[in-house]
């Protein structure tokens, strides 16, 4: 029996596909550790259908009899969901509908993340940290962080870990090696097809990945688009967007942010690093510390890498311009 104080974890969109794949793993200890009790504070839109589905998910969680799951809060009210939380996992967002312009999607989601950012800043614990998954996550986290008067910007991160996991898996598959052989593969920029999965510094079995693969054309013309468009390929194949793999990546994202020494890809406020606009949130390598994380700034980018980073930076700047009135 653990004597640790429970950690309060809020999850938005908790009855959705990602939420359903996520909650059981949090409750099992996969995210925060096998001896860390948790209290789940679950938010769904305040409509009968989603709220009823949320109750069903909670019933299943009870039926799993997880020793670490100490309590659950089910609600449609953001201030109830985020009250005293240590981690806020913002999974829910408005999906893009048929014929919907990206600018409209950005603005509609912006309103959601303004409200959630304000609620988190108002009622969350003093040590609260926020991980945004709901797309477009880089811009949604920027909007949420802009509402914060109490919590500093480095408490707000967005998830590019799914892209890192996808990128490592593709390199391992091409090289015919175990996934554990692939290291130093980091994602730069937006969680979108413009992202740059930086194979130029990646290693396979401790050797330069490009040397092991021995096919520069494949890396540039096949590998990068495969990683960047993997989400669309999954929708085409199964008729639904990535859910279990996104939930798994969020487990990895948070687990590594609470494990000092871990080096991994996280979307953070760029502060001008790697040539990004200082005000956008961009994927880049970070090393977890005892008190948070520090960005690894030591990677030298060649002209090809710089050109790819410029493209994803332009997209992030364009998204910020689209929603600039929501940042005031």
TORVOKOL-749325 format. One line per 10 residues: number of its first residue (from 1); for each residue x, z, y of C-alpha. Coordinates in nm, 3 decimals. Layout:
<nodes>
NUM	X Z Y  ...;
</nodes>
This chain:
<nodes>
1	0.000 0.000 0.000  0.152 -0.111 0.330  0.193 0.145 0.607  0.236 -0.122 0.873  -0.010 -0.145 1.160  -0.240 -0.446 1.112  -0.174 -0.758 1.316  -0.482 -0.911 1.477  -0.502 -1.287 1.431  -0.763 -1.497 1.610;
11	-0.851 -1.839 1.468  -1.070 -2.086 1.654  -1.268 -2.351 1.471  -1.251 -2.107 1.183  -1.521 -2.271 0.969  -1.373 -2.620 1.005  -1.162 -2.802 0.748  -0.827 -2.675 0.876  -0.964 -2.324 0.923  -1.094 -2.322 0.567;
21	-0.752 -2.424 0.434  -0.577 -2.173 0.661  -0.761 -1.842 0.644  -0.702 -1.764 0.277  -0.328 -1.815 0.316  -0.312 -1.588 0.622  -0.507 -1.321 0.432  -0.274 -1.358 0.130  0.034 -1.278 0.341  0.185 -1.628 0.343;
31	0.209 -1.639 0.722  0.314 -1.292 0.834  0.458 -1.144 0.517  0.354 -0.990 0.185  0.332 -0.636 0.324  0.175 -0.711 0.665  -0.196 -0.617 0.693  -0.411 -0.845 0.908  -0.742 -0.838 1.089  -0.897 -1.183 1.126;
41	-1.097 -1.250 1.442  -1.281 -1.575 1.382  -1.434 -1.793 1.652  -1.683 -2.074 1.600  -1.912 -2.247 1.846  -2.222 -2.035 1.911  -2.462 -2.262 1.725  -2.659 -2.170 1.411  -2.493 -2.420 1.174  -2.128 -2.336 1.244;
51	-2.203 -1.964 1.265  -2.379 -1.976 0.928  -2.084 -2.165 0.778  -1.848 -1.902 0.923  -2.042 -1.628 0.745  -2.000 -1.819 0.420  -1.623 -1.844 0.471  -1.610 -1.471 0.541  -1.802 -1.402 0.221  -1.543 -1.601 0.027;
61	-1.260 -1.414 0.194  -1.424 -1.086 0.090  -1.461 -1.215 -0.265  -1.086 -1.286 -0.285  -1.023 -0.911 -0.248  -0.702 -0.964 -0.051  -0.526 -0.626 -0.018  -0.382 -0.723 0.323  -0.714 -0.824 0.481  -0.832 -0.508 0.653;
71	-1.122 -0.639 0.860  -1.292 -0.948 1.001  -1.470 -1.020 1.327  -1.708 -1.320 1.333  -1.818 -1.441 1.674  -1.913 -1.722 1.907  -1.773 -1.538 2.210  -1.411 -1.611 2.306  -1.355 -1.270 2.465  -1.466 -1.097 2.146;
81	-1.247 -1.325 1.933  -0.934 -1.275 2.143  -0.975 -0.902 2.211  -0.642 -0.725 2.146  -0.508 -1.013 1.933  -0.137 -1.048 1.864  -0.165 -1.412 1.754  -0.420 -1.667 1.878  -0.430 -1.979 1.661  -0.620 -2.245 1.855;
91	-0.725 -2.484 1.581  -1.062 -2.601 1.708  -1.093 -2.892 1.950  -1.335 -3.172 2.026  -1.262 -3.475 1.805  -1.245 -3.823 1.945  -1.574 -4.004 1.890  -1.642 -4.377 1.841  -1.556 -4.573 2.154  -1.435 -4.260 2.334;
101	-1.155 -4.312 2.584  -0.847 -4.091 2.545  -0.883 -3.979 2.908  -1.234 -3.849 2.834  -1.106 -3.671 2.524  -0.830 -3.505 2.727  -1.072 -3.384 2.993  -1.339 -3.263 2.749  -1.082 -3.065 2.552  -0.929 -2.944 2.875;
111	-1.246 -2.753 2.958  -1.236 -2.581 2.619  -0.873 -2.476 2.660  -0.923 -2.356 3.017  -1.188 -2.112 2.892  -0.982 -2.003 2.593  -0.665 -1.963 2.799  -0.849 -1.745 3.048  -1.001 -1.530 2.773  -0.667 -1.483 2.599;
121	-0.495 -1.384 2.923  -0.776 -1.141 3.002  -0.822 -0.955 2.673  -0.537 -1.028 2.427  -0.266 -0.776 2.344  0.036 -0.753 2.573  0.254 -0.910 2.303  0.007 -1.192 2.233  0.142 -1.530 2.126  -0.052 -1.855 2.112;
131	-0.014 -2.154 1.879  -0.218 -2.465 1.959  -0.313 -2.708 1.683  -0.626 -2.872 1.826  -0.538 -3.218 1.954  -0.406 -3.343 2.188  -0.213 -3.022 2.127  0.080 -3.072 2.367  -0.153 -3.114 2.662  -0.405 -2.856 2.542;
141	-0.133 -2.589 2.527  -0.023 -2.684 2.879  -0.380 -2.636 3.002  -0.420 -2.302 2.823  -0.085 -2.174 2.954  -0.178 -2.275 3.308  -0.458 -2.017 3.297  -0.222 -1.733 3.215  -0.150 -1.483 3.490  -0.029 -1.206 3.256;
151	0.134 -1.384 2.964  0.451 -1.588 3.024  0.465 -1.958 2.934  0.704 -1.904 2.643  0.422 -1.725 2.458  0.241 -2.060 2.433  0.354 -2.314 2.174  0.203 -2.624 2.016  0.251 -2.743 1.662  0.476 -3.035 1.573;
161	0.571 -2.875 1.241  0.341 -3.107 1.048  0.545 -3.397 1.181  0.868 -3.224 1.082  0.736 -3.161 0.733  0.620 -3.522 0.704  0.956 -3.648 0.827  1.155 -3.436 0.585  0.933 -3.544 0.296  0.981 -3.913 0.375;
171	1.359 -3.878 0.392  1.365 -3.685 0.064  1.148 -3.949 -0.103  1.365 -4.236 0.019  1.687 -4.064 -0.088  1.542 -3.948 -0.420  1.632 -3.585 -0.358  1.458 -3.247 -0.340  1.295 -3.162 -0.008  1.539 -2.869 0.016;
181	1.825 -3.116 0.054  1.687 -3.240 0.389  1.780 -3.037 0.698  1.822 -3.069 1.074  1.527 -3.309 1.109  1.359 -3.224 1.438  1.062 -3.368 1.624  1.093 -3.452 1.992  0.804 -3.510 2.228  0.433 -3.550 2.170;
191	0.230 -3.491 1.855  0.126 -3.856 1.855  0.263 -4.186 1.725  0.515 -4.184 2.013  0.695 -3.878 1.873  1.061 -3.917 1.785  1.158 -3.785 1.441  1.530 -3.761 1.511  1.694 -3.897 1.198  2.020 -3.944 1.393;
201	2.111 -3.576 1.349  1.931 -3.513 1.019  2.126 -3.425 0.709  2.069 -3.487 0.339  2.274 -3.264 0.114  2.484 -3.169 0.414  2.576 -3.531 0.492  2.443 -3.750 0.772  2.101 -3.877 0.664  2.170 -4.225 0.804;
211	2.483 -4.251 0.586  2.300 -4.132 0.275  2.006 -4.367 0.331  2.236 -4.655 0.427  1.954 -4.860 0.580  1.938 -4.843 0.958  1.659 -5.102 0.976  1.441 -4.891 0.746  1.503 -4.578 0.951  1.414 -4.746 1.281;
221	1.140 -4.987 1.174  0.972 -4.819 0.877  1.054 -4.449 0.877  0.966 -4.371 1.240  0.626 -4.549 1.235  0.542 -4.396 0.896  0.597 -4.045 1.029  0.428 -4.119 1.362  0.118 -4.277 1.209  0.090 -4.061 0.898;
231	-0.224 -3.889 1.026  -0.402 -4.224 1.070  -0.291 -4.333 0.723  -0.443 -4.016 0.573  -0.772 -4.075 0.755  -0.774 -4.431 0.622  -0.707 -4.309 0.267  -0.941 -4.010 0.237  -1.188 -4.063 0.521  -1.098 -3.730 0.677;
241	-0.811 -3.608 0.892  -0.525 -3.395 0.761  -0.651 -3.045 0.689  -0.457 -2.871 0.413  -0.124 -3.012 0.534  -0.205 -2.911 0.894  -0.296 -2.560 0.781  0.025 -2.540 0.578  0.227 -2.652 0.880  0.066 -2.384 1.095;
251	0.160 -2.122 0.836  0.519 -2.255 0.858  0.508 -2.266 1.240  0.408 -1.901 1.280  0.610 -1.772 0.983  0.928 -1.922 1.126  0.851 -1.796 1.478  0.840 -1.440 1.345  1.152 -1.480 1.125  1.474 -1.443 1.330;
261	1.735 -1.706 1.253  1.492 -1.982 1.155  1.560 -2.322 1.313  1.258 -2.551 1.338  1.059 -2.792 1.557  0.820 -2.640 1.811  0.648 -2.785 2.117  0.746 -2.566 2.413  0.758 -2.602 2.788  1.045 -2.844 2.827;
271	1.200 -2.707 3.149  1.369 -3.048 3.174  1.559 -3.024 2.848  1.647 -3.347 2.663  1.534 -3.553 2.960  1.168 -3.446 2.945  0.962 -3.384 3.255  1.007 -3.011 3.328  0.632 -2.939 3.327  0.528 -3.092 2.993;
281	0.525 -2.921 2.655  0.744 -3.124 2.419  0.863 -3.085 2.063  1.228 -2.988 2.027  1.447 -2.769 1.804  1.430 -2.394 1.855  1.601 -2.099 1.693  1.391 -1.788 1.644  1.538 -1.469 1.789  1.442 -1.104 1.757;
291	1.246 -1.129 2.082  1.111 -1.485 2.069  1.300 -1.813 2.050  1.571 -2.009 2.224  1.579 -2.388 2.252  1.880 -2.551 2.088  2.021 -2.780 2.359  2.342 -2.890 2.192  2.230 -3.216 2.028  2.380 -3.521 2.196;
301	2.141 -3.816 2.198  2.260 -4.175 2.162  2.099 -4.460 2.357  1.843 -4.529 2.082  1.733 -4.166 2.072  1.716 -4.149 2.452  1.496 -4.460 2.459  1.255 -4.303 2.208  1.243 -3.976 2.399  1.170 -4.168 2.722;
311	0.865 -4.331 2.559  0.713 -4.006 2.435  0.795 -3.837 2.768  0.608 -4.111 2.955  0.303 -4.049 2.738  0.317 -3.673 2.801  0.351 -3.728 3.176  0.056 -3.967 3.164  -0.157 -3.709 2.984  -0.061 -3.445 3.238;
321	-0.156 -3.683 3.520  -0.496 -3.744 3.358  -0.584 -3.374 3.356  -0.392 -3.259 3.666  -0.714 -3.142 3.834  -0.761 -2.894 3.545  -0.423 -2.730 3.615  -0.501 -2.618 3.970;
</nodes>
